[in-house]
Amino acid sequence: MAAAAALEAVAPTGALWGLVQDFVMGQQEGPADQVAADVKSGSYTVLQVVEALGSSLENPEPRTRARGIQLLSQVLLQCHSLLLEKEVVHLILFYENRLKDHHLVIPSVLQGLRALSLCVALPPGLAVSVLKAIFQEVHVQSLPQVDRHTVYSIITNFMRTREEELKGLGADFTFGFIQVMDGEKDPRNLLVAFRIVHDLISRDYSLGPFVEELFEVTSCYFPIDFTPPPNDPHGIQREDLILSLRAVLASTPQFAEFLLPLLIEKVDSEILSAKLDSLQTLNACCAVYGQKELKDFLPSLWASIRREVFQTASERVEAEGLAALNSLTACLSRSVLRADAEDLLDSFLSNILQDCRHHLCEPDMKLVWPSAKLLQAAAGASARACDHITSNVLPLLLEQFHKHSQSNQRRTILEMILGFLKLQQKWSYEDKDERPLSDFKDQLCSLVFMALTDPSTQLQLVGIRTLTVLGAQPDLLSSGDLELAVGHLYRLSFLEEDSQSWVAALEASGTLATLYPVAFSSHLVPKLAGELCIEESDLARGDGPTKCSRHRRCLQALSAISTHASIVKETLPLLLQHLRQMNKGNTVAGTSEVIAVCQSLQQVAEKCQQDPESCWYFHQTAIPCLLALAVQASMPEEHSVLKKVLLQDEVLAAMVSVIGTATTHLSPDLAAQSVAHIVPLFLDGNITFLPENSFPGRFQPFQDGSSGQRRLVALLMAFVCSLPRNVEIPQLNQLMRELLELSCCHSCPFSSTAAAKCFAGLLNKHPAGQQLDEFLQLAVDKVEAGLSSGPYRSQAFTLLLWVTKALVLRYHPLSSCLTDRLMGLLSDPELGPAAADGFSLLMSDCTDVLTRAGHAEVRIMFRQRFFTDNVPALVRGFHAAPRDVKPNYLKGLSHVLNRLPKPVLLPELPTAVRIAALQCMHAVTHLPTPVLLPYKLQVIRALAKPLDDKKRLVRKEAVSARGEWFLLGSPGS
């Protein structure tokens, strides 16, 4: 028994010895992983591995020793977490001793030390011991790249886990690393080395007397001049090295005295990349520097930046120069001053003003813009800098504006003033008297009003922008200023000559109305109301809208200023009253005029969405009014021209947009109040909540209602399909059945389509469950009955299309069955072309129903999923289809591909993709010739490239396709 046990104990050692011999003497690589696996499994210990390697480690041949240490190091790299503290101590001592061995052994020794640097059981003091040994015994830069990288990894590991021990070395650690890094050239290693230097500085390691040496060993790479080789497997880019080195150079003020002269030298060089890198590095340095570091270099830095902005032909250099000036000024602004210290910011800004202000007064204005940009860059750095420069520059610019009489010169000066005014918006002033613009307010207003009355459109535009910025300054404009401003904006809003000015005036009115609602309510709304009265008077006299453009400008102005709740309560009633008035009497405004009012209402609804109070006010005011007008027009007894206008497709579509926009942002509670009125209106004819509800007949769009009443289902769709999903719809079962029935009504395509869309929109939001399954079964039965035969095949197809889209968007399992049914219709003689176009509907975004804004369930990747699930079937169908049906499959496929993002599409295409594309281009020639002729030359040119393809089959398909396109339109083809 004892003998057997002894044999079992010896057996693993014998197996281990065999693996060692295979690796060391047999030069096999596999045994290393096997030994590591056996150590992990507990078959034997690291100590047994060392014992088995004994003869190899003591072999007089360096290569054999290196091979033995390599095996041990590879095992340690996989098993370092299993080592005990005592084992780590012995291994460290062993490896440190081997650093003195032959140079062939060193790479394997370093790999072992890297493994040990990862040990949790590393006793205190050994990290310092290892690094001292490396610094003393190894000439790192004589090693190959991979071994140098190993040394950096050892240092990085110890810095991460043994920081306090390494800091105990003091500046010796910094000096040792300088020796290690000095002369490094490989970009892979430099990235690691730069990171180490950054950590040395940012983690407060002692630099001692070696600050300049550390700077020299890193700054010698500045500016980075590296172009990665083609097909570089490491993926290191020049920008990676630039940013990594910049992080080092800008990490400490201790480098300032060495770095700033270097940056100035490179900015003044002729190399564009060096200028950019230097200015960007200066920008980064200003985040950590103070007045002390910058003081001696400010004149030179300013001279270099000024020269680049004045003289450079590169916009990038100019931009970086201005950014650097901004950072310099910000640095000087935030530095704490001693009572007896010189105010460097004041003197720096004075130098900038001295060098730039005289250019603002030159008659030729050649250097006006560069000077203004420099001044604005400095002024934008701090409130103090902004005050200093603005108070010196604004009087000068105001004077120059009056000195120059030409509009283009005045525009230039006003644009500069605008730039300085915008900078003032960055800073807040608690004391009104401290605001630097207060002293210039009257002059600025006078100047702006002059610009607004100038014949030059471009000067007017700058004046409008300046007025907007002035208005944004708190408490700057007086009530008199505002009244004048509103008057000018009103006048500009009705300029017939130029569209730019009135569009800008409308935008400015909207912005300022938010800030000054009382001024606009008092001075602009009454004028716009007067304009509407003139229009209504024209209609009452039967003259018609003689001033169509002015009328629309008035409507646009009303919607533009509806940016504040108090103004909406004045503008919305005006618009609704106008809509009612323009449809009274014997003469009714044209379709375009009614649509224009609806568009203005929709814009007001959009502006109200951000304010819950305004949103609900708009909804409960506008929606009942619109519904009342529509119901009145739909009455069979109504024979006025009102009916002809309000029930037109285009007008109803405009009203749909208003109702949808007014509903999407309602809170669930308020939406529930509204739905309790609107659904009964359509199902039961309950008109009690409508204003002016004395209609001559009953409203029954789903019963025996007239075609006019059925058309109003589009308005119901706009409302219920825009509700939040968690709003319960009353009488839903009845509503869905009524919609389904109306969707297949062949007498009014508009009504049936609206009903189908409404049904689909409600299906999409309905939670999964038995009721949804019942609705789906009803829809499928209706579709199949309609498609089989009968007068409403087209309506049944439309229902199929919209139900399919509703399910595709939410990934419902039935969507695949319905899509297959749609594909089957591609071969239908009657519905085939429409089915092909249906794929466009499935893949595109709608505007009135099934939208994310309307709370529909739209999965983010639905297009990609539809592509993956259905394109193979479309391709198979294309190949199997008869010649006259192929265009339908091709058209459907093109709709799917056209809506898919290219980055998603390209990886999904098969590798024989070029052949398939050429076959498609060949098949396209079967489409009607008049449709294809406009693209003939473009396609022939595009098909020239694959004629030189490296694949013979591709060249063959290209020749065939190109030949067909050449013959397109020729006699007998």
SEROLO-498043 format. One line per 8 residues: number of its first residue (from 1); for each residue x, y, z of C-alpha. Coordinates in steps of 0.25 Angstrom, whole numbers, plus 2048, in hexadecimal, padded with zeros to 3 digits. Example, Ala and Ser with C-alpha at 12.3 -4.5 7.8 and 13.67 -1.06 7.14 Angstrom:
BEGIN
1) 831,7EE,81F; 837,7FC,81D
END
This chain:
BEGIN
1) 800,800,800; 80B,80A,804; 813,806,7F7; 806,809,7EF; 804,816,7F5; 812,81A,7F3; 811,817,7E4; 804,81F,7E3
9) 80B,82B,7E9; 817,82A,7E0; 80F,828,7D3; 80A,837,7D2; 818,83B,7D3; 81D,832,7C9; 812,837,7BF; 816,845,7C3
17) 824,842,7C0; 820,83D,7B2; 818,84A,7AF; 824,853,7B3; 82E,84B,7AA; 824,84C,79F; 823,85B,7A0; 832,85E,7A4
25) 839,854,79B; 82F,850,791; 82B,85F,78E; 81C,85C,78F; 813,867,793; 807,85E,798; 80C,859,7A5; 80D,867,7AB
33) 7FD,868,7AB; 7FC,859,7B0; 805,85C,7BC; 7FE,868,7BF; 7F0,861,7BE; 7F6,856,7C7; 7FB,860,7D2; 7ED,867,7D1
41) 7E6,859,7D4; 7F0,856,7DF; 7F7,84A,7D9; 804,851,7DD; 809,85E,7E3; 812,869,7DD; 81D,864,7E6; 81C,857,7DF
49) 81D,85E,7D2; 82A,865,7D7; 830,858,7DB; 82D,851,7CE; 833,85D,7C7; 840,85C,7D0; 84A,857,7C6; 844,860,7BB
57) 846,86C,7C4; 854,869,7C7; 858,865,7B9; 865,86C,7B4; 85E,86E,7A6; 857,87C,7A7; 84C,878,79D; 849,86C,7A6
65) 848,874,7B2; 83F,87E,7AB; 836,873,7A6; 835,86E,7B5; 831,87C,7BA; 828,87E,7AF; 820,872,7B3; 81F,876,7C2
73) 81B,884,7BE; 810,87F,7B5; 80B,877,7C0; 80C,882,7CA; 804,88B,7C0; 7F8,882,7C1; 7FA,87D,7D0; 7FF,88A,7D7
81) 7F2,88B,7DF; 7F5,87D,7E5; 802,881,7EB; 805,882,7FA; 80D,88D,800; 819,884,803; 819,87F,7F5; 818,88D,7EF
89) 824,892,7F8; 82D,886,7F3; 829,888,7E4; 82B,897,7E5; 839,895,7EA; 83C,88B,7DF; 837,894,7D4; 83F,8A0,7DA
97) 84B,898,7DA; 849,893,7CB; 848,8A2,7C7; 857,8A1,7C7; 857,895,7BE; 85A,894,7AF; 852,89E,7A6; 84B,892,79F
105) 845,88F,7AD; 840,89D,7B0; 833,89D,7A8; 82E,890,7AF; 832,896,7BD; 82A,8A2,7BA; 81E,89A,7B7; 81F,893,7C4
113) 820,8A0,7CC; 814,8A5,7C4; 80C,899,7C9; 812,89C,7D8; 80E,8AA,7D7; 7FF,8A6,7D6; 800,89D,7E2; 7F7,8A1,7EE
121) 800,89A,7F7; 80C,8A3,7F4; 812,8A7,802; 815,8B5,805; 823,8BA,800; 824,8B0,7F4; 81E,8BA,7EA; 829,8C4,7ED
129) 833,8B9,7ED; 82F,8B4,7DF; 82F,8C2,7D9; 83D,8C6,7DF; 842,8B9,7D9; 83C,8BC,7CB; 841,8CB,7CC; 84F,8C6,7CF
137) 851,8B9,7C7; 849,8BB,7BA; 84C,8C5,7AF; 83E,8C5,7AB; 83F,8CD,79E; 848,8C2,798; 83D,8B8,799; 833,8B4,78E
145) 826,8BC,78E; 81E,8B1,795; 828,8B0,7A0; 828,8BF,7A3; 819,8BE,7A3; 81A,8B3,7AE; 822,8BD,7B6; 818,8C8,7B5
153) 80D,8BE,7B9; 815,8BA,7C6; 816,8C8,7C9; 807,8CB,7C6; 803,8BF,7CF; 80B,8C3,7DB; 806,8D2,7DA; 7F8,8CD,7DA
161) 7FA,8C4,7E6; 806,8C8,7EE; 805,8D7,7ED; 80A,8DB,7FB; 816,8D2,7FA; 81A,8D8,7ED; 819,8E6,7F2; 822,8E2,7FE
169) 82D,8E1,7F3; 82C,8F0,7F2; 832,8F6,7E5; 83A,8EA,7E3; 82E,8E3,7DD; 82C,8EF,7D3; 83A,8EF,7CF; 83A,8E0,7CD
177) 82E,8E1,7C4; 834,8EC,7BC; 840,8E3,7B9; 836,8D8,7B5; 82E,8E1,7AB; 83A,8E9,7A6; 83B,8E6,797; 82E,8DF,795
185) 829,8DF,787; 81E,8D5,785; 810,8DB,785; 80A,8CF,78D; 814,8D1,798; 813,8E0,798; 804,8E0,79B; 807,8D8,7A8
193) 813,8E0,7AB; 80B,8ED,7AA; 800,8E7,7B3; 80B,8E4,7BD; 810,8F2,7BD; 802,8F8,7BE; 800,8EF,7CB; 80D,8F3,7D1
201) 809,901,7D0; 7FA,900,7D3; 7FC,8F7,7DF; 806,900,7E5; 813,8F7,7E4; 81F,8FF,7E8; 826,905,7DC; 831,90B,7E4
209) 83C,911,7DC; 838,909,7CF; 82D,912,7CA; 835,917,7BE; 83A,909,7BB; 82C,904,7BC; 827,90F,7B3; 832,90D,7A9
217) 830,8FE,7A8; 821,900,7A4; 822,90E,79D; 82C,908,793; 820,902,78C; 819,90F,78A; 812,912,781; 80F,903,77D
225) 813,900,76F; 80D,8F2,76D; 806,8EB,761; 800,8DD,764; 805,8D3,759; 7FA,8CE,750; 7F2,8C2,756; 7F8,8C5,763
233) 7F3,8B9,76C; 7F5,8C1,779; 7EC,8CD,775; 7F4,8D8,77C; 7F1,8E5,775; 7F8,8F2,775; 7ED,8F9,77D; 7EF,8EE,789
241) 7FD,8F2,78A; 7FA,901,78A; 7F0,900,794; 7F8,8F7,79D; 804,900,79C; 7FC,90D,79E; 7F6,907,7AB; 805,906,7B0
249) 80A,913,7AC; 7FD,91A,7B2; 7FD,913,7BF; 805,91C,7C7; 809,92A,7C9; 817,925,7CC; 81A,923,7BD; 815,932,7B9
257) 823,938,7B9; 828,92D,7AF; 81B,92B,7A7; 816,939,7A4; 823,93D,79C; 822,930,795; 813,933,791; 816,941,78D
265) 821,93C,784; 818,932,77D; 80D,93C,77B; 817,945,774; 81B,93A,76B; 816,937,75D; 810,929,760; 801,92A,760
273) 800,91D,769; 80A,923,773; 802,930,774; 7F5,929,777; 7FB,91F,781; 803,92A,788; 7F6,933,789; 7EE,927,78E
281) 7F8,924,798; 7F9,932,79D; 7EA,932,79F; 7EB,925,7A7; 7F6,92B,7B0; 7EE,937,7B3; 7E5,92E,7BB; 7F0,92B,7C5
289) 7F9,937,7C4; 7F8,944,7CC; 7FD,952,7CB; 80A,94E,7D1; 80D,944,7C5; 808,94E,7BA; 80D,95B,7BF; 81B,95B,7B7
297) 815,955,7AA; 809,95D,7A8; 80E,968,79F; 814,95D,796; 808,954,796; 7FF,960,793; 808,964,787; 808,956,782
305) 7F9,954,783; 7F6,962,77D; 7FF,95F,771; 7F8,952,76E; 7EA,958,76E; 7EF,964,766; 7F7,95D,75C; 7F3,94E,75B
313) 7EC,948,74F; 7E7,93D,757; 7DA,93E,75E; 7DD,932,768; 7EA,93A,76C; 7E2,946,76E; 7D7,93F,776; 7E2,938,77F
321) 7E9,946,781; 7DC,94C,786; 7D9,940,78F; 7E7,942,795; 7E5,951,797; 7D8,94E,79E; 7DE,943,7A7; 7EA,94D,7AA
329) 7E0,958,7AE; 7D8,94E,7B7; 7E4,949,7BE; 7E9,957,7C1; 7DA,95B,7C6; 7D9,94F,7D0; 7E7,951,7D6; 7E6,956,7E5
337) 7ED,963,7E6; 7F5,968,7F2; 7F3,976,7F7; 800,97A,7F2; 801,972,7E5; 800,978,7D7; 7F3,976,7D0; 7F7,96E,7C4
345) 7E9,96D,7BE; 7E8,97C,7BE; 7F5,97E,7B7; 7F3,972,7AD; 7E6,977,7A9; 7EC,985,7A7; 7F6,980,79E; 7EB,979,796
353) 7E3,985,795; 7EF,98D,791; 7F3,984,786; 7E5,982,780; 7DC,98F,783; 7E3,997,778; 7DF,98D,76E; 7D1,98F,771
361) 7D2,99E,76C; 7DA,99B,75F; 7D2,9A0,753; 7D4,994,74A; 7D0,98B,756; 7DA,980,751; 7DD,97B,75F; 7D0,97E,766
369) 7CB,970,767; 7D9,969,76C; 7D9,974,776; 7CB,972,77A; 7CD,963,77B; 7D9,965,784; 7D2,96F,78D; 7C5,966,78E
377) 7CE,95A,791; 7D4,961,79D; 7C7,967,7A1; 7C0,95A,7A2; 7CA,954,7AC; 7C4,95B,7B9; 7BA,965,7BD; 7C5,96E,7C1
385) 7CC,96D,7B4; 7BF,96F,7AD; 7BC,97C,7B5; 7CA,981,7B2; 7CA,97F,7A3; 7BB,983,7A1; 7BC,990,7A8; 7C8,994,79F
393) 7C3,98E,792; 7B4,991,792; 7B6,9A1,791; 7C0,99F,786; 7B7,996,77E; 7AB,99F,780; 7B3,9AB,77B; 7B7,9A3,76F
401) 7A9,99F,76B; 7A5,9AE,76A; 7B2,9B1,763; 7AF,9A7,758; 7A3,9AA,74F; 7A4,99D,746; 79A,992,74A; 7A5,987,748
409) 7AF,98E,751; 7A4,991,75C; 7A0,982,75B; 7AE,97E,75E; 7AF,987,76A; 7A1,983,76F; 7A5,974,76E; 7B2,977,777
417) 7A9,97E,781; 7A0,972,781; 7AB,969,784; 7AF,971,790; 7A0,972,795; 79F,963,794; 7AB,961,79D; 7A4,96A,7A7
425) 799,95F,7A8; 7A3,955,7AE; 7A5,95D,7BB; 79A,960,7C5; 79A,96E,7CD; 792,96F,7DA; 793,97E,7DA; 78D,984,7CF
433) 796,990,7D0; 7A2,987,7CE; 79D,983,7C0; 7A7,988,7B6; 79C,98A,7AB; 793,993,7B4; 79C,99F,7B0; 79B,99C,7A1
441) 78C,998,7A1; 786,9A4,79A; 791,9A5,78F; 790,996,78C; 781,997,78B; 782,9A3,782; 78C,99C,779; 784,98F,778
449) 777,997,774; 77F,99E,769; 784,990,764; 775,98B,764; 771,997,75B; 77D,996,752; 779,991,744; 784,987,744
457) 77E,979,747; 78B,974,74D; 78C,980,756; 77E,97D,75B; 781,96F,75E; 78D,972,767; 784,97D,76D; 77A,973,770
465) 784,969,776; 78A,975,77F; 77C,979,784; 779,96A,788; 786,96A,790; 784,977,796; 776,973,79A; 77C,967,7A1
473) 784,970,7AB; 77C,970,7B8; 775,97D,7BB; 77D,985,7B0; 772,989,7A6; 768,993,7AB; 759,993,7A8; 75B,99D,79E
481) 766,996,797; 75D,989,797; 752,991,790; 75B,996,785; 761,988,784; 753,981,782; 74F,98C,778; 75C,989,770
489) 75A,97A,770; 74B,97C,76C; 74F,984,760; 75A,97B,75C; 751,96F,75D; 748,975,752; 754,979,748; 750,974,73B
497) 75D,975,734; 766,96C,73C; 763,95F,743; 770,95E,74B; 76C,96B,753; 75E,966,757; 762,958,75A; 76D,95E,763
505) 763,968,769; 759,95D,76C; 764,954,773; 768,961,77B; 75A,963,77F; 758,955,784; 765,956,78D; 762,964,793
513) 753,961,795; 758,956,79F; 75F,960,7A7; 756,96C,7A5; 748,966,7A4; 741,973,7A9; 748,97C,79E; 744,973,793
521) 735,971,798; 734,980,799; 73B,985,78C; 73B,979,782; 72F,970,785; 725,97C,783; 72B,980,775; 72B,971,771
529) 71C,970,775; 719,97C,76C; 720,976,760; 716,96A,762; 70A,973,763; 70E,979,756; 70F,96B,750; 701,968,755
537) 6FB,975,750; 700,971,742; 6F9,964,743; 6EC,96A,748; 6EC,973,73C; 6EE,967,733; 6FC,96D,72F; 704,960,732
545) 712,960,738; 718,96B,730; 724,96C,739; 727,95D,73A; 736,95F,73D; 733,96A,748; 728,961,74E; 732,955,74F
553) 73D,95E,755; 733,962,760; 72F,954,763; 73E,950,764; 741,95C,76D; 736,958,776; 73B,94A,777; 74A,94F,778
561) 747,957,785; 73F,94C,78C; 74B,948,794; 745,94D,7A2; 738,948,7A9; 732,956,7AA; 734,958,79B; 72E,94B,797
569) 721,94F,79F; 720,95B,795; 725,955,788; 71E,948,788; 710,94E,789; 714,957,77E; 718,94C,775; 70B,944,778
577) 702,950,777; 708,953,769; 706,945,765; 6F7,946,768; 6F6,954,762; 6FC,951,755; 6F2,946,753; 6E6,94E,755
585) 6DD,954,74B; 6DC,952,73C; 6EB,952,73A; 6F5,948,740; 704,949,740; 70B,940,736; 711,933,73B; 71F,938,73C
593) 71A,943,745; 714,939,74F; 720,930,74E; 728,93C,752; 720,93F,75E; 721,930,762; 730,931,760; 731,93C,769
601) 729,935,774; 732,929,772; 73E,932,775; 738,938,781; 735,92A,786; 743,926,784; 748,932,78D; 73E,92E,797
609) 743,920,799; 74E,925,7A3; 745,92B,7AC; 73A,921,7B2; 730,92D,7B5; 731,933,7A7; 730,925,7A1; 723,922,7A9
617) 71E,930,7A6; 720,92E,797; 71A,920,797; 70D,924,79E; 70C,930,796; 710,92D,788; 70B,91E,786; 6FC,920,78A
625) 6FC,92C,780; 702,925,775; 6F9,919,777; 6ED,922,777; 6F1,928,76A; 6F3,91B,764; 6E6,915,769; 6DE,921,764
633) 6E4,91F,757; 6E1,910,756; 6D2,912,758; 6CA,90D,74D; 6C2,919,74E; 6CE,922,74C; 6CF,927,73E; 6D8,933,73F
641) 6E6,934,73A; 6EB,932,748; 6E8,923,745; 6F0,923,739; 6FC,929,740; 6FD,923,74D; 6FB,914,748; 705,915,73E
649) 711,90B,740; 71C,915,741; 714,91D,74C; 710,911,754; 71F,90D,753; 723,91B,759; 719,919,764; 71E,90B,767
657) 72C,912,769; 726,91C,773; 71E,912,77B; 72A,908,77B; 734,912,780; 72A,917,78A; 728,909,790; 736,903,791
665) 73B,90B,79D; 72F,90A,7A5; 730,903,7B3; 729,8F6,7B5; 71E,8FD,7BE; 71B,908,7B5; 71B,8FF,7A9; 711,8F6,7B0
673) 708,902,7B2; 708,905,7A3; 707,8F7,79E; 6FA,8F6,7A6; 6F4,901,79E; 6FA,8FE,790; 6F7,8EF,78E; 6E8,8F0,792
681) 6E7,8FB,788; 6EB,8F2,77D; 6E4,8E5,782; 6D7,8EB,788; 6D6,8F9,782; 6D8,900,790; 6DA,90E,78C; 6D8,915,799
689) 6E7,919,79B; 6E8,920,78E; 6E6,92F,78D; 6DA,934,784; 6D5,926,784; 6C7,929,77E; 6C9,920,772; 6BE,91E,768
697) 6BF,90F,768; 6C5,903,770; 6D4,900,76F; 6D5,8F1,76D; 6E2,8EE,765; 6E2,8DF,767; 6D3,8DC,766; 6CC,8E2,75A
705) 6D4,8EF,759; 6D7,8F6,74C; 6E4,8F4,745; 6E7,902,74B; 6E5,8FD,759; 6EE,8F1,757; 6F9,8F9,752; 6FA,8FF,760
713) 6FF,8F2,765; 70D,8F7,761; 70B,901,76C; 708,8F6,776; 714,8EF,771; 71D,8FB,774; 718,8FC,782; 718,8ED,787
721) 724,8E9,780; 72C,8F4,787; 728,8F1,795; 732,8EB,79F; 731,8DC,7A0; 72C,8DB,7AE; 71F,8E3,7AB; 713,8DA,7AB
729) 70A,8DD,79F; 6FB,8DB,7A2; 6F3,8D2,79A; 6FF,8CC,793; 6F9,8BF,78F; 6EE,8C6,787; 6F8,8D1,782; 701,8C6,77C
737) 6F5,8BF,775; 6F0,8CB,76F; 6FE,8CF,76A; 6FF,8C2,764; 6F2,8C2,75D; 6F5,8D0,758; 703,8CC,753; 6FC,8C4,748
745) 6F2,8CE,744; 6F4,8CF,735; 6EC,8DC,733; 6F6,8E5,739; 705,8E2,738; 709,8ED,741; 700,8E8,74C; 704,8DA,74B
753) 713,8DD,74B; 711,8E6,757; 70A,8DB,75E; 714,8D1,75B; 71F,8DA,760; 717,8DC,76D; 715,8CE,76F; 724,8CB,76D
761) 728,8D6,776; 720,8D0,781; 724,8C2,77F; 733,8C6,780; 731,8CC,78E; 727,8C2,793; 72E,8B9,79E; 730,8AA,79B
769) 724,8A1,79F; 717,89B,79B; 711,8A8,796; 71C,8AB,78D; 71C,89D,787; 70D,89E,785; 70F,8AC,77E; 71A,8A5,775
777) 711,89A,771; 706,8A3,76D; 710,8AB,765; 715,89E,75E; 707,899,75B; 703,8A6,755; 710,8A7,74D; 70E,899,747
785) 700,89B,744; 703,8A8,73D; 70F,8A3,735; 708,896,730; 6FE,89E,727; 6F4,8A9,727; 6F4,8B8,726; 6FD,8BC,731
793) 70A,8B4,72E; 712,8C1,72E; 70C,8C5,73B; 70F,8B7,741; 71D,8B9,73C; 71F,8C6,742; 71A,8C0,750; 724,8B5,74E
801) 72F,8BF,74C; 72D,8C7,758; 72A,8BC,761; 737,8B5,75D; 73F,8C2,75F; 739,8C4,76D; 73D,8B6,771; 74B,8B7,76A
809) 74E,8C3,772; 74C,8BC,77F; 752,8AE,77B; 744,8A7,77D; 745,898,779; 73A,89A,76F; 742,8A4,767; 749,899,75F
817) 73C,892,75B; 737,89F,756; 744,8A3,74F; 743,895,748; 735,898,743; 73A,8A6,73E; 745,89F,736; 73B,895,730
825) 733,8A1,72A; 740,8A5,722; 73B,89B,718; 72D,8A0,718; 729,8A7,70A; 721,8B2,711; 728,8B4,71E; 736,8B1,71B
833) 73C,8BF,718; 735,8C4,724; 73B,8B9,72D; 749,8BC,728; 747,8CB,72C; 741,8C6,739; 74F,8C2,73E; 753,8D0,73D
841) 747,8D3,747; 74C,8C8,750; 75A,8CD,751; 758,8DC,751; 754,8E6,75D; 746,8EB,75D; 742,8F9,761; 734,8F8,766
849) 733,8EA,76C; 73C,8DF,771; 746,8E9,775; 750,8EA,781; 74B,8F8,784; 73C,8F2,785; 741,8E7,78F; 740,8DC,785
857) 749,8CF,789; 754,8D1,77F; 760,8C7,781; 76D,8CE,77E; 772,8C3,775; 765,8BF,76E; 76B,8C2,760; 777,8BA,762
865) 76E,8AE,767; 765,8B0,75C; 770,8AF,752; 776,8A3,758; 769,89B,759; 763,89F,74B; 76E,8A2,741; 772,894,73E
873) 764,890,73B; 763,89C,732; 76F,898,72B; 76A,88A,729; 75D,88F,724; 764,898,71A; 76C,88C,714; 75F,883,714
881) 755,88E,70E; 751,88F,700; 757,89A,6F8; 74B,8A3,6F9; 74B,8A2,708; 75A,8A4,70B; 759,8B3,70B; 750,8B2,717
889) 759,8AA,71F; 765,8B3,71A; 75D,8C0,71E; 759,8BA,72C; 768,8B6,72E; 76D,8C4,72A; 763,8CA,734; 769,8C1,73F
897) 777,8C4,73C; 775,8D3,73A; 770,8D5,748; 77B,8CD,74F; 787,8D5,754; 794,8D1,74B; 79C,8CD,757; 792,8C3,75B
905) 78F,8BE,74C; 79E,8BC,748; 7A2,8B1,752; 795,8AA,74F; 797,8A9,740; 79D,89B,73B; 7AB,89A,736; 7A6,898,728
913) 79F,8A5,729; 7A5,8AC,71D; 79F,8A1,714; 791,8A2,71A; 792,8B2,719; 795,8B0,70A; 78A,8A6,708; 780,8B0,70E
921) 785,8BB,705; 783,8B2,6F9; 775,8AF,6FE; 771,8BD,700; 771,8BF,6F1; 764,8B8,6F1; 75D,8C4,6F7; 756,8CE,6ED
929) 761,8D4,6E4; 75C,8E3,6E7; 75E,8E1,6F6; 76D,8DC,6F4; 772,8E5,6E9; 775,8F1,6F2; 77F,8E8,6F9; 785,8E1,6ED
937) 792,8E9,6EC; 795,8E9,6FB; 793,8D9,6FC; 79C,8D7,6EF; 7A7,8DF,6F6; 7A5,8D7,703; 7A5,8CA,6FC; 7B3,8CD,6F6
945) 7BA,8CA,703; 7B6,8BC,705; 7BB,8B9,6F7; 7C9,8B8,6FD; 7C5,8B0,709; 7CF,8A5,70D; 7C4,89A,70D; 7C0,895,6FF
953) 7B2,892,703; 7B0,8A1,707; 7B6,8A6,6FA; 7AC,89D,6F2; 7A0,8A2,6FA; 7A5,8B1,6F8; 7A6,8AF,6E9; 798,8A9,6E8
961) 792,8B4,6F1; 799,8BF,6EA; 795,8BA,6DC; 787,8BA,6E0; 788,8C8,6E5; 78F,8CD,6D8; 783,8C7,6D0; 779,8CE,6D8
969) 770,8D7,6D0; 776,8D3,6C3; 76D,8CE,6B7; 769,8C0,6B8; 76E,8BE,6C6
END
